[in-house]
Amino acid sequence: MSITKEIILKKAREVCTCNHQTIITFFCRLFPVLDWLPRYNIKTQLLGDVISGLLVGIVAIPQSISYSLLANQDPIYGIYTNFFCNIIYVIMATSRHNFVGSFGVLCLMIGQSVNRHLQLAGYSDNSAGSSLVDNSTSASNGTSACDRSCYSITVILLGVLQLGFVAVYLSEPLLSGFVTGSSLTIITSQMKYLLGLKIPRHEGVGSFILTWVDLFRYIQNTNICDLVTSLVALAIIVPVKEINDRYKEKMKAPFPIELLVVIVATIISYYFNFEERYKSDVCGDIPTGFRTPTLPDINLFSSLAVDAVPIAIIGFAMTVSLAEIFGKKHGYTVRANQEMIAIGMCNLIPSFFYCFAGSAALTKTLLKESTGTQTQISGLVTSLVLLLVLLWIAPLFYSLQTSILGVVTIVNLRGGLSKFYDTPRMWQLSKLDTVVWWTTMLCSTLITTEIGLLVGVCFALLCVIFRTQRPRATLLGKVSSTEIYEDQSTYKQLSSIANIKIFRFESSLYYANKDYFKTVLYKKTGVNPVLLAAKHQRVEAQANADTGNRKGFFGTKFDCLKQKSLGGFSPLSLSERAVGALDAETRVSGGRWGARSSRAAVPEPGPAPSASAPGATASGGSGAVSVSSAPSG
């Protein structure tokens, strides 16, 4: 006992040692900027960061305003969100390429949460002819700030508890299906702005279908000015965006068509007085400067915690996924747990400054990487561009039509919708992954985004269990003149070893798949030891009952039976050893997960050829079956 106590104390002292170097290491890991900023090369890195930051900032201006509309917030709050998030992320992130700010899917979920709680608070107007939320700006942002605080606390706790590994359970098909389903929901929610209709914003199960029903019900009230403006903006923005995507490798920077359209549309709306003459909805007054920080209402935490969990899951999953993708592409290490802490702080601190929840934004991250960013210094440049808008430029967008903001939002969802074209190829690669994609997409669209995410996660986990219960099982053959063994059903002209079957089971062997293992083993090898043993017992019983020359008669008959049924395999040896070894292995494993191998080999007298294969073992003599259970790889 005393020895154990000394060992524990020794380990504790090693872990809890506090000296100058330990403190420096701790702060460098918590604030990675302290590690890379002293090594920043101004000559080789600054130009790329400045150009990238300026271009991303220009694109972020119209998107910040349009995503505020999606999140049911005032336009200025979207600019606040992108401004503060970029500064904090520069200090705490390990990714050099992520852009953290307003993200369309998160804005949709935030808008749904805010609208739901505003209805409960009595701010809603359910009449079809009026806006859903009137004069509720302060209440909506208070709800958003609390939602953001719950979200940030959730993510920070996940990072502190070193739970970054949970991101691996959100597979690429699941996230892709969720983003596509959310994109369809976002497009549906923005259609009323493109048509200039004032219809209620539906929430909950079936909101997608109910919104389209209302759109067709009140289609006769379409504002012609908003409709024409939207069509013209789409006709200009979409082709230019396609050109930017097609020739992005040849162009030094993408053409900022969105900002140009926003500026021109604002000027035209102002001089032709669309608001008064055609009753078009416009952004209205956008204040300049910063507001006094306020504490979120902690009384709302309990009711918003449920909404914050799915927002946190999507937020950190998108952030970590994008960080790892570009980290691998450019050859640097990304720490998932630190990214979770960074994204949590990017939402905790700005929650006091009238911001809503944000995460890594896909389109702006891709733009940032493609325009030559080297470090997160480009994020500071982007924040400076947004600061100019906050201090001087914002009021100039007073006459900007909300229909233009809806167009900007919809155009930036092209990436999510393009996944429909990838489904045939996905089906060829993996049918289960395709089913996960369609299930998540349909549930996110037709039910709700939160339930769609939950259904997608559960269904993906069920698919993992199904894959381990019924994994791929094959017989292997030897490639000529090599020591390589491949699947006989996939490759042709593979040679087999006489009287030996090499069987591969591409999963760990445990209680849930042991019966399938036996079934497929017997089917592939053509040998069922249980049936052969029973047949042998019947033959033996009949031989014992025979009064005449029992011994000679039994030997002759059984030898013939063996040669006819097995072609050299020994039913007695296979039954007693192979099945016994399999049952013993399964009982010993006790359902534990692991890469254990189950082998059953039955040698018979005579010279034994050798065979080796990855994940499979062939052994025995002239009549043998070798089986191997290996983890899927």
Buried (B, 14 or more C-beta within 10 A) or exposed (E): EEEEEEEEEEEEEEEEEEEEEEEEEEEEBBBBBEBBBEEBEEEEBBEBBBBBBBBBBBBBBBBBBBBBBBBBBBBBBBBBBBBBBBBBBBBBBBBBBBBBBBBBBBBBBBBBBBBBBBBEBEBBBEEEEEBBBEEBBEBBBBBBBBBBBBBBBBBBBBBEEEBBEBBEEBBEBBBBBBBBBBBBBBBBBBBBBBBBBBBBBBBEEEBBEBBEEBBEEBEEEBBEBBBEBBEBBBEBBBEBBEBBEEEBEEEEBBEBBBBBBBBEBBEBBBEBEBBEEBEBBBBEEBEEEBEEEBEBBEEBBEBBBEBBBBBBBBBBBBBBBBBBBBBEEEEBEBBBBBBBBBBBBBBBBBBBBBBBBBBBBBBBBBBBBBBBBBBBBBBBBBBBBBBEBBEEBBEBBBBBBBBBBBBBBBBBBBBBBEBEEBBEEBBEEEEBBBBBBBBBBBBBBBBBBBBBBBBBBEBBEEBEEEBBEEBEBBBBBBBEEEEBBBBBEEEEEBEBBEBBBBBBBBBBBBEEBBEBBBEBBBEBBEBBBEEBBEBBEEBBEEBEEEEEEBEEEBEEBBEEBBEEBBEBBBBBBBBBBBBEBBEEBBEEBEEEEEEBBBBBBBBBEEEBBEBEBEBBBBBBBBBBBBBBBBBEE
